[in-house]
């Protein structure tokens, strides 16, 4: 029994970590959407809030599963950092289900406020879906997802490197990285940097408000699925092949910088 629990623990950790991440982030998005007093600070609130959400999600799960809580990070680690491909499907499923569950919990808390949002276009999606999904122009969104994920995962690989002085506080640094990327690239709805964070809540929004969330914006839903994976792979490649010191070099040489 204990053996089964130990085998399942990393997947549960990814589920719970992603749930924490998405619950906090979507909760802030819903609060911004339903509040009449945050219009001028929405981008700042959202960026800081999602950074805090990432930090909390990683600290919840890192000691058990590595704290990926993001399919793009898991895929990048499988490609360049020795993460077992056999575990990848389970991680991706756990992350997506965690994000879906978080969307449901946020909806439970904000259902009444979201229901009061006015539907200005009867043929369009309900405005409440903006609390759960990202949206942008296809090209603009793809560029933002790739660039944002590139920088974000590059920082993740750097700060979790065994030689990094920032490793003890890696969750905090990673949260700050997400805040910086979000402030640099987007409005609160423009980037996800995390396929699970968008796809899980998008499935929930489809069930709650209609499947238009998958057809709006020229089928935009694929952008936050593909863009972060491409950007994460590029960020991981750049760090592992261009920045990271070779293990043999580290062992036999003393750097001029004194590290």
C-alpha positions as CSV (number, residue, x, y, z in Angstrom):
1,X,0.0,0.0,0.0
2,X,2.8,2.4,0.9
3,X,4.6,1.6,-2.3
4,X,1.5,2.5,-4.3
5,X,1.2,5.7,-2.4
6,X,4.8,6.6,-3.1
7,X,4.4,5.9,-6.8
8,X,1.3,8.0,-7.0
9,X,2.7,10.8,-4.8
10,X,4.5,12.8,-7.6
11,X,1.3,12.9,-9.7
12,X,-0.8,14.0,-6.8
13,X,1.8,16.6,-6.0
14,X,1.5,17.9,-9.6
15,X,-2.3,17.9,-9.3
16,X,-2.3,19.8,-6.0
17,X,0.5,22.2,-7.0
18,X,-1.2,23.1,-10.3
19,X,-4.5,23.4,-8.4
20,X,-2.9,25.9,-6.0
21,X,-1.3,27.8,-8.8
22,X,-4.5,28.1,-10.9
23,X,-6.8,28.7,-8.0
24,X,-4.9,31.7,-6.8
25,X,-4.3,33.0,-10.3
26,X,-7.8,32.6,-11.6
27,X,-9.2,33.9,-8.3
28,X,-7.3,37.1,-8.9
29,X,-8.5,37.2,-12.5
30,X,-12.1,36.7,-11.4
31,X,-11.8,39.4,-8.8
32,X,-10.4,41.9,-11.4
33,X,-13.2,41.0,-13.8
34,X,-16.0,41.5,-11.3
35,X,-14.6,44.4,-9.4
36,X,-15.4,48.0,-10.5
37,X,-12.3,49.4,-8.7
38,X,-9.4,47.6,-10.4
39,X,-9.6,48.8,-14.0
40,X,-6.5,50.9,-13.9
41,X,-4.4,48.4,-11.9
42,X,-5.6,45.2,-13.5
43,X,-2.4,44.3,-15.4
44,X,-0.3,44.9,-12.3
45,X,-2.6,43.0,-10.0
46,X,-2.8,40.1,-12.4
47,X,1.0,39.9,-13.0
48,X,1.9,40.1,-9.3
49,X,-0.9,37.7,-8.4
50,X,0.1,35.0,-10.9
51,X,3.7,35.3,-9.8
52,X,2.6,34.6,-6.2
53,X,0.4,31.8,-7.4
54,X,3.4,30.1,-9.2
55,X,5.6,30.5,-6.1
56,X,2.9,28.9,-3.9
57,X,2.3,26.1,-6.3
58,X,6.0,25.2,-6.6
59,X,6.5,25.3,-2.8
60,X,3.6,23.0,-2.4
61,X,4.9,20.3,-4.8
62,X,8.6,20.7,-5.5
63,X,9.9,18.4,-2.7
64,X,7.7,15.6,-4.0
65,X,7.4,16.0,-7.8
66,X,10.0,18.6,-8.7
67,X,7.3,21.3,-8.9
68,X,6.8,21.4,-12.6
69,X,3.1,22.4,-12.4
70,X,3.3,23.3,-16.1
71,X,3.2,20.9,-19.1
72,X,5.7,23.0,-21.0
73,X,8.2,22.7,-18.1
74,X,7.7,18.9,-17.9
75,X,8.2,18.5,-21.7
76,X,11.3,20.7,-21.6
77,X,12.8,18.7,-18.7
78,X,12.0,15.5,-20.6
79,X,13.8,16.8,-23.7
80,X,16.9,18.4,-22.0
81,X,17.1,17.7,-18.3
82,X,16.7,13.9,-17.8
83,X,13.0,13.8,-16.7
84,X,11.6,10.4,-17.5
85,X,9.4,10.3,-20.6
86,X,7.5,7.5,-19.0
87,X,6.2,9.9,-16.3
88,X,5.3,12.6,-18.8
89,X,1.7,11.6,-19.7
90,X,0.8,11.2,-16.0
91,X,2.3,14.6,-15.2
92,X,0.5,16.3,-18.1
93,X,-2.8,14.7,-17.1
94,X,-2.4,15.6,-13.4
95,X,-1.5,19.2,-14.2
96,X,-4.5,19.6,-16.5
97,X,-6.9,18.1,-14.0
98,X,-5.5,20.3,-11.3
99,X,-6.2,23.4,-13.4
100,X,-9.7,22.2,-14.3
101,X,-10.5,21.6,-10.6
102,X,-9.2,25.0,-9.6
103,X,-11.4,26.6,-12.2
104,X,-14.4,24.9,-10.7
105,X,-13.5,26.1,-7.2
106,X,-13.0,29.7,-8.4
107,X,-16.4,29.5,-10.2
108,X,-18.0,28.3,-6.9
109,X,-16.7,31.3,-5.1
110,X,-17.5,33.9,-7.9
111,X,-20.6,32.3,-9.6
112,X,-23.0,34.9,-8.5
113,X,-20.8,37.9,-9.4
114,X,-19.9,36.3,-12.8
115,X,-23.5,35.7,-13.6
116,X,-24.2,39.4,-13.2
117,X,-21.8,40.4,-16.0
118,X,-23.7,41.7,-19.0
119,X,-23.8,39.6,-22.2
120,X,-23.4,42.4,-24.8
121,X,-23.2,40.1,-27.8
122,X,-25.8,37.2,-27.7
123,X,-23.8,35.4,-30.4
124,X,-20.5,35.7,-28.6
125,X,-19.0,33.9,-25.5
126,X,-20.2,34.9,-22.1
127,X,-18.0,37.6,-20.6
128,X,-17.4,35.5,-17.5
129,X,-15.2,33.2,-19.6
130,X,-12.5,35.9,-19.4
131,X,-11.9,34.9,-15.8
132,X,-10.8,31.5,-17.0
133,X,-9.1,31.7,-20.4
134,X,-6.5,33.7,-22.3
135,X,-7.3,35.5,-25.5
136,X,-5.4,37.5,-28.1
137,X,-4.8,37.8,-31.8
138,X,-3.4,34.5,-33.1
139,X,0.0,35.9,-34.3
140,X,0.4,38.3,-31.4
141,X,-0.6,35.6,-28.9
142,X,1.8,33.0,-30.4
143,X,4.7,35.4,-30.3
144,X,4.0,36.4,-26.7
145,X,3.6,32.7,-25.6
146,X,6.8,31.7,-27.3
147,X,8.9,34.6,-26.1
148,X,7.4,34.6,-22.6
149,X,7.9,30.9,-22.1
150,X,11.4,31.1,-23.5
151,X,12.5,33.6,-20.9
152,X,10.5,31.9,-18.1
153,X,11.9,28.4,-18.6
154,X,15.4,29.8,-19.2
155,X,15.2,31.3,-15.7
156,X,13.7,28.1,-14.3
157,X,16.6,26.0,-15.6
158,X,19.2,28.6,-14.4
159,X,17.8,29.0,-10.9
160,X,17.4,25.2,-10.4
161,X,20.9,24.4,-11.6
162,X,22.9,22.8,-8.9
163,X,25.5,25.6,-9.0
164,X,22.9,28.4,-8.8
165,X,23.1,30.6,-5.7
166,X,19.4,31.2,-6.0
167,X,18.3,27.5,-5.8
168,X,17.3,27.7,-2.1
169,X,14.7,30.3,-3.0
170,X,14.0,29.0,-6.5
171,X,10.2,29.1,-6.1
172,X,10.3,32.8,-5.2
173,X,12.7,33.6,-8.1
174,X,10.5,31.7,-10.5
175,X,7.4,33.6,-9.3
176,X,9.2,36.9,-9.9
177,X,10.2,35.7,-13.3
178,X,6.6,35.1,-14.2
179,X,5.6,38.5,-12.9
180,X,8.3,40.1,-15.0
181,X,7.4,38.3,-18.1
182,X,3.7,39.0,-17.7
183,X,4.3,42.7,-17.1
184,X,6.7,42.9,-20.1
185,X,4.6,41.1,-22.7
186,X,0.9,41.2,-22.0
187,X,-2.4,42.5,-20.8
188,X,-3.8,40.2,-18.1
189,X,-5.6,38.0,-20.8
190,X,-2.8,37.8,-23.3
191,X,-0.5,35.0,-22.2
192,X,-0.7,31.8,-20.2
193,X,2.9,30.5,-20.3
194,X,1.3,27.3,-19.1
195,X,-0.8,25.0,-21.3
196,X,-2.6,23.4,-18.3
197,X,-3.5,26.8,-16.9
198,X,-5.4,27.7,-20.1
199,X,-6.7,24.3,-21.3
200,X,-8.1,23.0,-18.0
201,X,-10.1,26.1,-17.2
202,X,-11.1,26.4,-20.9
203,X,-12.7,23.0,-20.7
204,X,-14.5,24.0,-17.5
205,X,-15.6,27.3,-19.1
206,X,-16.9,25.3,-22.1
207,X,-19.0,23.2,-19.8
208,X,-20.3,26.2,-17.8
209,X,-20.7,28.8,-20.5
210,X,-20.7,27.0,-23.9
211,X,-18.2,25.5,-26.3
212,X,-17.7,28.9,-28.0
213,X,-14.5,29.2,-26.0
214,X,-12.9,26.7,-28.4
215,X,-14.1,28.4,-31.6
216,X,-13.7,32.1,-30.8
217,X,-10.8,34.1,-32.1
218,X,-10.1,31.8,-35.1
219,X,-9.7,28.7,-32.9
220,X,-7.3,30.6,-30.6
221,X,-7.3,27.7,-28.1
222,X,-4.4,26.0,-29.8
223,X,-2.0,29.0,-29.2
224,X,-1.6,28.7,-25.4
225,X,-1.1,24.9,-26.0
226,X,1.6,25.1,-28.6
227,X,3.3,28.4,-27.9
228,X,4.5,27.7,-24.4
229,X,5.9,24.2,-25.4
230,X,7.9,25.7,-28.2
231,X,9.2,28.6,-26.1
232,X,10.0,26.3,-23.2
233,X,12.0,23.9,-25.4
234,X,14.0,26.8,-26.8
235,X,14.7,28.2,-23.4
236,X,15.8,24.8,-22.1
237,X,18.0,24.3,-25.1
238,X,19.7,27.7,-24.8
239,X,20.5,27.0,-21.1
240,X,21.6,23.4,-21.4
241,X,23.7,23.8,-24.5
242,X,24.9,27.4,-24.4
243,X,24.9,28.6,-20.8
244,X,25.3,25.7,-18.5
245,X,28.8,24.7,-17.6
246,X,29.9,21.1,-18.4
247,X,30.2,18.9,-15.4
248,X,33.8,17.9,-16.2
249,X,34.8,21.6,-16.6
250,X,33.2,22.4,-13.2
251,X,35.2,19.6,-11.6
252,X,38.6,20.4,-13.0
253,X,38.7,24.2,-13.4
254,X,38.3,27.2,-11.2
255,X,36.5,30.0,-12.8
256,X,38.1,33.4,-13.0
257,X,35.0,34.9,-11.5
258,X,35.8,33.0,-8.3
259,X,32.6,30.8,-8.4
